[in-house]
Amino acid sequence: MKKIDSREQLLNKLNTEPQIWVYFYAPMCGTCEIARSFIKMVEQVRENEFVHEVDLNFLKNEAFQWEVQSVPCLIYFERGEPQKKLYAFESVSTVFEFTSDQNSAKKGD
């Protein structure tokens, strides 16, 4: 995963990349660590680091705007707008399937 360290960096990515996957987490969230490991496994299988991760604590206004209800949360954005969200990180297969139908997550892109 690619770490995003600031609100400005995230907003810049959302404004410049037509498609982007963003994983929102909280540092003290145990479930977030499990979700992170699932995402990393999917990236390894695809041989493509396509997810950006950001601490939701620094994005309270955006979290409200994008209707992020809890962490962990993986959101697929197109042209800066959220298109779909994953909250239930039940398994690696769940994450793989959730990210499978988008071009930005395919191997080699």
SELO-627218 format. One record per residue: z, y, x of N, C-alpha, C in turn; residue number from 1. Coordinates in steps of 0.05 Angstrom, whole numbers. Each point is the difference from the previous one (the first is absolute). Example, Ala and Ser with C-alpha at 12.3 -4.5 7.8 and 13.67 -1.06 7.14 Angstrom:
2
+--------+--------+--------+--------+--------+--------+--------+--------+--------+-----+
:    n_Z :    n_Y :    n_X :   ca_Z :   ca_Y :   ca_X :    c_Z :    c_Y :    c_X :   k :
+--------+--------+--------+--------+--------+--------+--------+--------+--------+-----+
:    156 :   -114 :    264 :      0 :     24 :    -18 :      0 :     24 :     18 :   1 :
:    -14 :     21 :     -7 :      1 :     24 :     16 :     14 :     22 :    -15 :   2 :
+--------+--------+--------+--------+--------+--------+--------+--------+--------+-----+
END
This chain:
109
+--------+--------+--------+--------+--------+--------+--------+--------+--------+-----+
:    n_Z :    n_Y :    n_X :   ca_Z :   ca_Y :   ca_X :    c_Z :    c_Y :    c_X :   k :
+--------+--------+--------+--------+--------+--------+--------+--------+--------+-----+
:      0 :    -24 :     17 :      0 :     24 :    -17 :      0 :     25 :     17 :   1 :
:    -12 :     20 :    -10 :     -1 :     26 :     14 :     22 :     18 :    -12 :   2 :
:     17 :     10 :     18 :     23 :     16 :     -8 :     -9 :     29 :     -5 :   3 :
:      8 :     11 :    -22 :     -4 :     29 :     -6 :     27 :     13 :      2 :   4 :
:      2 :     21 :     17 :     26 :     12 :      6 :      6 :     25 :    -15 :   5 :
:    -18 :     11 :    -16 :      6 :     25 :    -14 :    -16 :      2 :    -26 :   6 :
:     10 :     17 :    -17 :    -13 :      5 :    -25 :    -28 :     11 :      5 :   7 :
:     -2 :     19 :     19 :    -26 :     12 :      6 :    -20 :    -20 :     10 :   8 :
:      9 :    -19 :     16 :    -18 :    -21 :     11 :    -10 :    -17 :    -23 :   9 :
:     17 :     -7 :    -19 :     -8 :    -16 :    -23 :    -20 :     15 :    -17 :  10 :
:      6 :     25 :     -7 :    -18 :     16 :    -17 :    -27 :      4 :     14 :  11 :
:      0 :      3 :     26 :    -25 :      3 :     15 :    -17 :    -26 :     -3 :  12 :
:     13 :    -23 :      3 :    -14 :    -25 :     -3 :    -12 :     -3 :    -28 :  13 :
:     17 :      7 :    -20 :    -10 :     -3 :    -28 :    -23 :     19 :     -5 :  14 :
:     -1 :     23 :     13 :    -22 :     19 :     -4 :    -25 :     -7 :     16 :  15 :
:      3 :    -15 :     21 :    -23 :     -5 :     18 :    -12 :    -29 :     -3 :  16 :
:     16 :    -19 :     -9 :     -9 :    -27 :     -2 :     -6 :     -7 :    -29 :  17 :
:    -24 :     -9 :     -6 :     -7 :     -6 :    -28 :     16 :    -22 :    -13 :  18 :
:      9 :    -20 :     17 :     16 :    -22 :    -10 :     23 :     -4 :     20 :  19 :
:     24 :     -3 :    -10 :     23 :     -5 :     18 :     22 :    -16 :    -15 :  20 :
:     12 :    -18 :     15 :     23 :    -16 :    -10 :     25 :     13 :     13 :  21 :
:     20 :      5 :    -17 :     25 :     12 :     11 :     24 :    -17 :    -11 :  22 :
:     16 :     -8 :     19 :     24 :    -15 :     -5 :     24 :     19 :      1 :  23 :
:     14 :      3 :    -22 :     24 :     17 :     -1 :     25 :    -17 :      1 :  24 :
:     19 :      9 :     17 :     24 :    -16 :      4 :     24 :     19 :      3 :  25 :
:     23 :    -11 :      2 :     25 :     15 :      7 :     13 :    -16 :     23 :  26 :
:     10 :     15 :     20 :     11 :    -14 :     23 :     22 :    -20 :     -5 :  27 :
:     17 :      5 :    -19 :     23 :    -18 :     -5 :     -6 :    -21 :    -22 :  28 :
:    -25 :     -4 :     -6 :     -9 :    -19 :    -21 :     -6 :    -27 :     12 :  29 :
:     16 :    -20 :     -7 :     -5 :    -27 :     10 :    -25 :    -12 :    -10 :  30 :
:     -6 :      4 :    -26 :    -25 :    -10 :    -12 :    -24 :     12 :     13 :  31 :
:      2 :     25 :      9 :    -22 :     13 :     14 :     -7 :    -14 :     26 :  32 :
:     20 :    -11 :     13 :     -6 :    -14 :     25 :    -16 :    -26 :     -6 :  33 :
:      7 :    -13 :    -21 :    -15 :    -25 :     -8 :    -28 :      8 :     -7 :  34 :
:     -3 :     21 :    -16 :    -27 :      9 :     -8 :    -17 :      8 :     24 :  35 :
:     13 :     14 :     19 :    -14 :      7 :     25 :    -10 :    -24 :     15 :  36 :
:     16 :    -21 :      1 :     -9 :    -24 :     14 :    -23 :    -13 :    -14 :  37 :
:      0 :      0 :    -27 :    -23 :    -11 :    -15 :    -25 :     16 :      6 :  38 :
:      2 :     26 :      0 :    -24 :     17 :      6 :    -10 :     -5 :     28 :  39 :
:     18 :     -2 :     19 :     -9 :     -6 :     28 :    -14 :    -27 :      2 :  40 :
:      9 :    -20 :    -15 :    -13 :    -26 :      1 :    -28 :      2 :    -12 :  41 :
:     -3 :     15 :    -21 :    -27 :      4 :    -12 :    -18 :     14 :     20 :  42 :
:     10 :     21 :     13 :    -16 :     14 :     20 :     -8 :    -19 :     23 :  43 :
:     18 :    -18 :      8 :     -7 :    -18 :     22 :    -22 :    -20 :     -9 :  44 :
:      2 :     -9 :    -24 :    -21 :    -19 :    -10 :    -27 :     15 :     -1 :  45 :
:      0 :     24 :     -9 :    -25 :     16 :     -2 :     -9 :     12 :     26 :  46 :
:     18 :     -2 :     21 :     -6 :     13 :     26 :     -7 :     29 :     -4 :  47 :
:     15 :     13 :    -17 :     -5 :     28 :     -6 :     26 :     14 :     -9 :  48 :
:      8 :     20 :     16 :     24 :     15 :     -7 :     -9 :     23 :    -19 :  49 :
:      1 :     -6 :    -26 :    -11 :     19 :    -20 :     21 :     14 :    -16 :  50 :
:     26 :     -6 :      2 :     21 :     12 :    -16 :     14 :     21 :     17 :  51 :
:      6 :     23 :    -13 :     16 :     21 :     13 :     27 :     -1 :    -13 :  52 :
:     21 :      3 :     16 :     27 :     -1 :    -12 :     14 :     27 :      4 :  53 :
:     16 :      7 :    -21 :     14 :     26 :      0 :     27 :     -3 :    -14 :  54 :
:     20 :     14 :     10 :     26 :      1 :    -11 :      0 :     18 :    -25 :  55 :
:      5 :    -12 :    -23 :     -1 :     15 :    -25 :     21 :     22 :     -2 :  56 :
:     21 :     -2 :     15 :     21 :     20 :     -1 :    -10 :     29 :      7 :  57 :
:    -22 :      1 :     14 :    -10 :     26 :      8 :    -22 :     11 :    -19 :  58 :
:     -5 :    -15 :    -22 :    -22 :      7 :    -18 :      9 :      0 :    -29 :  59 :
:     23 :     13 :     -5 :     11 :      0 :    -27 :    -19 :     12 :    -21 :  60 :
:    -13 :     22 :      6 :    -18 :     13 :    -19 :    -24 :    -18 :     -5 :  61 :
:    -12 :    -11 :     22 :    -23 :    -17 :     -3 :      7 :    -26 :    -15 :  62 :
:     24 :    -11 :      6 :      9 :    -24 :    -14 :      1 :      4 :    -30 :  63 :
:      9 :     24 :     -8 :      1 :      7 :    -28 :    -29 :      3 :    -11 :  64 :
:    -16 :     14 :     14 :    -28 :      5 :     -8 :    -16 :    -26 :     -2 :  65 :
:      4 :    -19 :     19 :    -15 :    -25 :     -1 :     14 :    -22 :    -16 :  66 :
:     23 :      8 :    -12 :     16 :    -18 :    -17 :      8 :    -26 :     15 :  67 :
:     10 :      4 :     24 :     11 :    -23 :     15 :     28 :     -5 :    -11 :  68 :
:      3 :    -23 :    -12 :     25 :     -7 :    -15 :     22 :    -12 :     17 :  69 :
:     -8 :    -13 :     22 :     19 :    -12 :     18 :    -14 :     -9 :     26 :  70 :
:     17 :     -8 :     19 :    -11 :    -11 :     25 :      9 :    -29 :      1 :  71 :
:    -15 :    -16 :     13 :    -26 :      5 :     13 :    -22 :      4 :    -20 :  72 :
:    -21 :     15 :      9 :    -23 :      6 :    -17 :    -25 :      3 :     18 :  73 :
:    -20 :    -15 :     -7 :    -26 :      2 :     14 :    -20 :     12 :    -20 :  74 :
:    -12 :     23 :      9 :    -18 :     14 :    -18 :    -28 :      2 :     13 :  75 :
:    -20 :     -6 :    -16 :    -27 :      4 :      9 :    -10 :     27 :    -11 :  76 :
:     -9 :     18 :     18 :    -10 :     26 :     -8 :    -30 :      2 :      4 :  77 :
:    -13 :     13 :    -19 :    -28 :      7 :      3 :     -2 :     30 :     -4 :  78 :
:    -12 :     13 :     20 :     -4 :     29 :     -1 :     27 :     15 :     -6 :  79 :
:     21 :    -11 :     12 :     26 :     13 :     -2 :     16 :     -6 :    -25 :  80 :
:    -11 :    -16 :    -18 :     13 :     -7 :    -25 :      8 :    -29 :     -1 :  81 :
:     25 :     -6 :     -9 :      8 :    -28 :     -1 :    -16 :    -15 :    -21 :  82 :
:     -9 :    -24 :      8 :    -17 :    -17 :    -18 :     16 :    -24 :    -10 :  83 :
:     16 :    -12 :     17 :     16 :    -23 :     -8 :     24 :     -2 :     18 :  84 :
:     21 :    -13 :    -11 :     26 :     -2 :     15 :     10 :    -29 :     -2 :  85 :
:     14 :     -7 :     22 :     14 :    -26 :      1 :     29 :      5 :      6 :  86 :
:     17 :    -11 :    -18 :     29 :      2 :      4 :     12 :    -28 :      5 :  87 :
:    -12 :    -20 :    -12 :     11 :    -27 :      2 :    -13 :    -15 :     23 :  88 :
:     13 :      1 :     23 :     -9 :    -14 :     24 :     11 :    -29 :     -1 :  89 :
:    -12 :    -16 :    -17 :     10 :    -27 :     -4 :     -6 :    -19 :     23 :  90 :
:    -24 :      4 :     12 :     -8 :    -18 :     22 :    -23 :     14 :     16 :  91 :
:     -7 :    -13 :     22 :    -22 :     10 :     16 :    -26 :     -2 :    -17 :  92 :
:     -2 :    -21 :    -16 :    -24 :     -3 :    -17 :     -2 :     22 :    -20 :  93 :
:     22 :     10 :    -11 :     -1 :     22 :    -19 :    -11 :     25 :     13 :  94 :
:      9 :      6 :     24 :    -10 :     23 :     15 :    -30 :     -4 :      7 :  95 :
:     -7 :    -23 :      9 :    -27 :     -6 :      8 :    -19 :      4 :    -24 :  96 :
:      7 :    -11 :    -23 :    -16 :      3 :    -24 :     -2 :     29 :    -10 :  97 :
:     23 :     14 :      1 :      1 :     28 :     -8 :    -19 :     17 :     16 :  98 :
:     -2 :     -6 :     26 :    -17 :     17 :     18 :    -28 :    -11 :      4 :  99 :
:     -6 :    -22 :    -13 :    -26 :    -14 :      5 :    -24 :     14 :    -11 : 100 :
:      2 :     14 :    -22 :    -24 :     10 :    -13 :     -8 :     28 :      9 : 101 :
:     12 :     10 :     21 :     -7 :     27 :     10 :    -14 :     -2 :     27 : 102 :
:    -21 :     15 :      4 :    -16 :     -1 :     25 :     17 :      6 :     25 : 103 :
:     19 :     18 :     -2 :     15 :      8 :     23 :     19 :    -22 :     11 : 104 :
:      4 :    -21 :    -15 :     18 :    -21 :      9 :    -15 :    -24 :     10 : 105 :
:    -26 :      0 :     -1 :    -15 :    -24 :      9 :     -1 :     -2 :     30 : 106 :
:      0 :    -25 :      9 :     -1 :     -5 :     29 :    -23 :     14 :     14 : 107 :
:      6 :     13 :     22 :    -21 :     12 :     16 :     -6 :     28 :     -7 : 108 :
:     10 :     11 :    -21 :     -6 :     28 :     -8 :     18 :     19 :     14 : 109 :
+--------+--------+--------+--------+--------+--------+--------+--------+--------+-----+
END
